[in-house]
Amino acid sequence: MPSLCTEGQDSVGGSPLLEASIGRHLFWRLGGLVCLFAVELTVFTVCFDTGNLIRHTGFTGWFAENAARLLEAVIAGISAFLALQILNGVRGRGRAPGVISRIQDRLWIFVCHVAVVACMAVTATALFKNQVTELQSDLLLLVALAFGICAILTAALAFWPGRLWLAMLRTSGGRWKWGVAVGCLVYPVHTFVERLWYFGADLNLWAVAACLRLFLDGVFTQSTDQVIGTSSFSVSIGKQCSGIEGAGLIFVFGALYLWVFRHKWRFPHALVILPIGMAIMLLLNVLRIALLILIGNAGAPKVALGGFHSQAGWIAFNAVAIGLMWIFPRISCLRKDGSRINSDENSSKNPTAAYLVPFLTILAAAMLSKAVASRFEWLYALRLVTAGIALWWYRSYYRGFAFGRASFGVAIGIVVFAVWMILDGTSGPHDDYAMASWLAGFTPGARIAWIVLRITAAVVIVPVAEELAFRGFLLRRTMSPNFESVTLRRSFYVSAFLISSLAFGVLHGGQWIAGTAAGGFYALAFIWRGRLWDAIVAHASTNALIAVWVIAGGNWHLW
């Protein structure tokens, strides 16, 4: 049987145990723990809406009104404390002895965690029934919270021994106080951001109106409802469309980018990246809304409110993020060595680029094709062309891959197809008529061409690009910065497995559960014999079977 990790049993005493744990072991074990909590929290928030408890008085009603803020405060405080601990461990301070045991040795604790979560779910189900009295609701809520605390403790102990948690707390040097401070700041910061959001919405409304008046006559605004447009087409700008959210995402991205490559930047000079990126994002948001109204006013409201509205924001974010990474490293005064980026750093012979660029071109092509469509993605073939060009460009990197018999990969692909169909069958009725009606409006030749190109992309190009990114790169990169040196054969880190699988699931949106399960099977296909080819074949087999299922049974929602 394959082992679930390669960490083994570390000794206590003279070894720099906490250095290893706070570094590599702590980071990836905590990564797996965070993924587990994220999945469970998502399931509970989907199944149980605390808004339904506001009708209660007393403790239950108070909790329902403040649950979101309390959760934000707890997550922020714990995240701040752990971040400080990790950074402290990386710098070499706060060493302490402990034990890093194998995941298999702590499996019984994880089983206890699953049992506690099940008890919490049963209690929450009883709590959300309408028949309970106020006293019963308060008691059930207290029991559910107690189970929740036990679930957190058992999950924490399953991923990391109690002795090491205690050692980390003893050597924290008062950093827990910073965590408490961050948690207490959540409410005032949240209130400030909300006010900033409304201010940004008003400013955004004014800027969009000024931009539109350069091209259109009769532009009107209504500040109370944030409505702007013309007599033929108008929109209401929600606070989430004010641009503050996009600017915040760019700030977070820029901060992470500066931190990861901090050894290359000259500080504080490099911090100029953050306000410039945020300002560009705010400007692009104004142009996005103005262009949306221009498209709708020109007679294409379905395109404006359909594809363009949903994709333009992400296109702008990706454009700004890529622009930051491409332009600023070429400014010598921002680099620590004072030189421009050298040819090796910008070379096409880049292993990371060879694994990620094909997938990134698919994302870019998908955004563009959806932005110019109302509901039907008639430019789907753009993914095939762009990713095919990227794979051809980096073809020299793929010549060293180990190939072989495809039977193992095909078997995994069949299993994933079966799991996908089972989960799809439990998700309720689907609309299979929208795409069918669009295809029916095509000429026979155009309809056949679109289906052939769709199948070719799904079976040939997409599996290669996605497996290069999620299994070839992400799975191994979470185990070592030098990911190409990682040789997988029946051994891996659980956290790396969970992170790559969950990221693959998130890519599939509403089908994230099926996507996460599929990502896990494809990772196992890669790990079992250490060949990415097996994962690619498995992925291609699943997509081929889905294509047959779609065409033979008219299950168009799967596309």
N, C-alpha and C positions, 0 to 999 in steps of 0.2 A: 504494500500500500504506500502511496506517496506521503511523505511527511509534510505537515502544514507549515513548518518554518525550519530554518537552518541555524537558529540561534544557539541551541543547545543549552547546557546547564553551566552557568558561570559560578565560579567559586567566590566565597566570601573572604574578606581579609585584605591582603595587601594589593589586590588587583584594583585598578581604577574603574570600579564597576559603574558608579554613577556617571562617569564621563561617557562610557559606552551607552548607558541607558538613556541619559538626557540627550545624547547625540542621536545616534542611529536608532537604537532600540526604542527610546522614549518617543521619538518623532513618529516612527511608523506604527508602533503599537497604539499611540494616541490617535493616529490617523484612522486606524481600523475602528477604534472606539467611537470616534466622532461619526464615522459613516454609519455605524450601528444605531447610534442615537438619532441621527438624521432620518434614517428610514423609519424607525419606530415612532418618532415624533410626527413625521408626515402622515403615517397611517392613522395615528390617534386624532390628529387635527382634522383629517378628512372624515373620519367616522363619527367624531364627537365635536359638535360646535358649541363652545361655551356660551355663545349668544343665546342659546335656548334656555340657559339657566338664569338669565337676568330677571325673569318673572319672580324668582324667589327673593325673599328678604333675608336678613341676617347674614351669616357667614357665607352661605352659598351665593347669594346675590352680590355681595362685595367681591368675592373671588371671581365671579363671572365678569364683572366690570373691569377688574384689574389684572386678570390672568395674563393677557398679552404683555403688559408692561412688566409684570413680575418675571415672566419667562425671558424677556429681553434683558432685564437686569441681571438675572442669574447667568445667562449665557455670556453676556459681556464681561461680568466679573471673573468667571472661571477662565474665559479665554484670555483675559489680560494677565491673570496670575500664571497660567501655563505658558504663555508667550514669554513672560519675564523669566520663568524657570528655564525654558529651553535656551533662551539667549544667554542666560547666566552659565548654563552647562556648556554651551559652545565656547564661551570665553575661558572656561577652565576653572570656574569657581564653584564652590558648594558641592564638593565631592562627598559621598557617603556610601557605606557598604549596603548591600542588599542582595536580592536573588532575582535573576531573570530565568524563569522556568519556561519550559516548552508549553506551547498552546495545548497539546494533547493532555498534559498533566493537570490542566485546569479546566478540562472539559466539563467536569461535574459542576463547577460553579456556573458555567454558562447554561447548563441544563436548569439549574435553580433560577437563573435569570429569566429563562423562557417561561418557567412555571409562574414566577411572580408577575411577569407581564400579562400572562393569561388571567391571573386572579384580578389584576388591575382592570383589564378589559371587561370582565364579568361585573365587577363593582360599578364601573362607569356606565355600563349598559343599564343596570338597575337604577342608577342615579338619574339618568336622562329620561326615565319613564315619567309620564305626567301624573301618575297616581300617587307618588310619594308625597308625604307631608313635609313641612318645613324642617321639623326635627329630624325626620328620616334623611332628608337631603343633606343636612349638615353632617350627620353621622356617616353617611355613605361617602361624602366628599372627603372627610378626615381619613376614612379607611383607604380610599383610592389614593390620597396623597401619601399615606404611609407605604402602600404598595409601590408607589412611584419612587419614593426614596430608597426602598429596598431594591428596586430594579436598577437604579443608578449605582448603588453600592455593589451589587452582584456583577454587573457589567464591568465596572471598574476593576474589581478583583479578578475577573476572568481574563482580562487583558494584561493586568499588571499586578504583581503580588502586593499584599497589604504592607509588608515590611518596607517595600520600596516607596509606596505612597507616604508612609510615616517618615521615612528618611528624607524624602523630598520636602515635607512640611517642616521638619526640624531644621533643615539647612536652607529654608527659604529666606532667612534674613529679614523677615518682616514684609516680604513682597506680597503676602496675602492682604496687607492693608491697602496696597494699590489696587488689588482686585476688588475689594469692598468699595473703594472710592469710585472706581469705574462703574460698578453696578449702581451706586447711588446717583451717579450723574446721568443715568439713562433717561430718567423722567424729564429733567430740565432740558437736556439736549434734544429729546424727542419733541418737546413743546417748542423749542427754538426752531427746529427744522420745519415743523408744521407752519409756523409763522413765515419762515423764509420761503417755504413752498408757495404760500399765497402771494407773498410779495413778488416772487419770481413769475408767478402766473400773470399778475398785472403787468409787470414789465415786459413779459413775453408777448402779451396781447398787444401792447402798444408797438413793439418792434415789428411784429407780423403785419399789423395794419399799415405801418409806415412803408414796409417793403411792398405790400400789395398795391398801394396807391401809386407806385411807380409804373404799374402795368395795367391796372384796372380802374374804372370809374365806379362810383356808387358803392364803395366799400364801407360797411357799417360795423360797429362793435357794440356789445352790450356787456359791460364789465361785471354786472351782478351774476350773470350765468356764464361769463367767459365765452360769449358767442361772437364769432367773427365770420364775415363772408360777404356775399353779394345777394341780390334778390333771387338769383337762380341757384346758388349753392352756398351753404354756410355750415360751420361746424362749431361744436362746443369744446373748448380746450380744457381738459381735466387737469387737476393739479399735478398729476404724474407726467403730463406732457409739457410742463413748464420749462423743462430743460435741467432742473436741479438734479433730478435722478441721473441723467446722463453725465452731467458734470461730476457728480459724486462717484459714479462708476469709473470715470477716467482718473479721478483723484486716487481711488483705491488701486487701480491698475498701475498708474504711474509710481505710486509709493512702493508697491511690490517690485516693480521693475527696477527702481533705484536701489532697493534693498538687496535684491538678488545679485545685482552686478555692482555692488557698492565699492568693490575693489578697483573698479575702472573709473569711477566718477570723482570729480573734485567738488567737495562740499565747502560752503553752502551754495556754490555757483550752480550746481546741477539741479537744485530745488526749483529753479525757474521753469523746469519742465511742467510742474504741477499747475501753476496758474495759467500758463500758456495753453496747455491741453484743455483745461476747464473752459477757458474763454472761447476756444475754437469749437468745443462741443456745444456751448450755448448759442453761438452764432449759427452753427449748422442746424440746430433745433429750430431756430427761427426760419431758416431757409426751407427746412423740411415741411413745416406747417404751411408756409406761404406757397410752396410748390404743390402741396396736396390740394389747397384751395384752387390754385390755377388749373390743375388737372380736372377737378370736379366742375369748375366753372366752364371749362372747355367742352364739356359734354361727356365726360367719362367718370361719373360718380362711383361706379362699381370698382373701377381700377383704383381710384383715389382712396376709398374707404376700405377696400379689400386688400390687395397685395401691397400697394405702396405704403399704406398706413401701418401695416404690421411689420414691414421689412426695412423701411427707410431709417428708422432709429438704430437698428443693429448694423446697417451698412455704414452709417455715420460713425458709430462707436468703433467698429473694426478699422475704418479708414483712419481715424485719429490715432488709434492705438498703434497701428502699423507705421503710420507717419512718424510718431514719436520715436519708435525704435529704429527707424531708418535715417531720420534727419539728425537728431541730436547727438548720436555717437560720432558724427562727422564734424562736429564743432569742437575744435581743438581746445578752446578755453574751458570747456566743461569736462574734459578728460584729465585724469590724474597725471598721466604721463605727458600731457600737453601736445600730443600728436593726434593726427587724424586716424580714423579707423584704417587698419592696414588691409592689404589684399587678402591675407589669410582669413580674416574675420568676415570678409564679404565674398568669400569664394563660393562658387557653385558646388565645390566639393565639400559639402557640409553634411555630416551624417544626420544631424537633427533635422535639417531641411529635407533630406531625402525621405525621412519617415513622416514628416508632418505636412509638407507642401501639397502633396496630392489630396489629402483630406481637406486642407484649408481651401484649395481651389474648388472642391465640391461645395463647401459651405458658402463661398463667395458666389458661385454660379447659382446656387439655390436661392440665395437672397435676391440676386438680380432677376432671376426668372420669375420669382413670386411677386416681386415689386411691380412688374409690368403686366401682371395677370389679375383678373378679378377673382375668379375661383379656380379655374382650371389652369394648371401649369403646362401650357403648350410649349414652353421652351425647356422642357426637362432635359432634352438632349445636350444642352449647354454643359451639364455636369459631365457627361460622357466625353465631350471634346476637351474641356479644360483639364480634367483629371488625367485623361489619356496623354495630353501633351506633357504634363508634369511627370508622369511615370516614365515617359520616353526620355525626358531630359535627365532624369536621375537613374537611368537603366543600368549604368555601370555599377551602382551600389547593390543592385539586386542579383547580380550574377553569382555572388558567393553564397546565396541561399541554398540550404539543403532541400532538395526535392526528393520525391519517392512515390510509393504507392498511395493512392488517394482513398483507399477503402476506409481507413480509420476516420479520416475527416468527413467522409460521406456519412458514416454511421452517426457521428456527433451531430452533423447537420440535420439528419432525420429526427433525432431526439429533440433538438431545438425546435424544429417545425411542429412536432407533436405538442410540446409544451406551449408554444405560441398559440396554437389553435385552441388548446384547452383554456388558456387565459382569455383569449378573445371570445370564446363562447360564454364565459361568465361575466362579460362586461356589458351585457344587454344588447338591445337592437341597434343596428347601424344603418346609416343612409348610404345605400349602394346605387342610388339612382342619379345622383348629381353628376358623377364622372361618366356614367353610362350615357346620360343625356347629352353631355358635351361631346363625347366620342361619336354619338349618333349623328351629330351635326356636321361631322367631317366627311369628306369624300372617302370612298373605300380605300384609295391609295394612301391618303394622308393618315387615315385611321390605322392601317396596317403598319405604316412607317413609324408612327408614334409608338405603337405597342412594341415593335421590334427594337427600337432604340431604348425604350424603357426597360425591356428585359435585358438587353445587352449591358446597359449601365448597372442594373441591379445584380447581375450574375457575374460579370467580368470585371468591371472597374471599381464599383463601390466596395466589394469585399476586400480587394487588395488595398485600397486606400485606407479604409477604416481599420483593418487589421494591422497595417503598418503603424498607424497612429496610436491605437488603443492597446494593442498587445505588444507589437514590436518596440514601440517607444515608451508609452506611459507605464505599462506594467513593469518594465525593466528600469525605467528612469526613477521610479519611486523606490527602487532597491539600491541604486547606485548612480551617482552623477555620470560615471563612465558607463552608460547603459549598454553599449555594444560589447563590453567585456563580460556582461552577465550571461551565464550559460544556464538555461533552465532545463532541468530534466528531473521531474518528480519532486522538486523542492522549490519553495518560494515563501515569501512573507505573506501572511494573511492580509495585512493592511494593504499591500500592493495589489493583491487579488481583489479586495473589496473596492478600493479606489478606482481601479480601471474598469471594473464591472459596473459600478454605480455611475461613473461618468458616461459609459456607453449607454446605460439606461436613460439618463437624463437627456441624451441626444434624441431619444425617441418620444419626448414630450409626454402626451397622455398615455402612451403605452410603455411607460418607464419601468413598470414591474416586469413585463415580458422582456423588455430590452436589457434590464439588469440580469435576469436569468440567462438570457442568450449570451451576454458578455461573459458571464461566469463559465458557461460551457465552452465557449471559444477559448477562454484563458486556459481551461483544463486541457483542451486539445493541443494548445501550444506547449504547455508545461509537461505533458505526459511523455512526449518524445523529444522535447526541446526544439521543435521545428515549427517555424511560423507558417510554413506551407500547409500544415494540418489545419490550423485555424482558418486560413484563407479558404481552403477547400470546404471546411464545415460551413463557413459563412455563405459561400457561393451555393452550396447544396440547399441550405435553408431558403435562400432567396429564390432559387430555381423552383423549389416546391411551392413556395408562396405564389410565384407567378403562375404556375399551373393551376393552383387552387383559385386564383383570381379569375383567370380566363375561363376555366372550365365551369366554375360555379357562379360566376358573376359577383364575386365578393370584392367589389371595387374599393371598399373602405380600407382594405389592407394596403392599398397603394396611396 
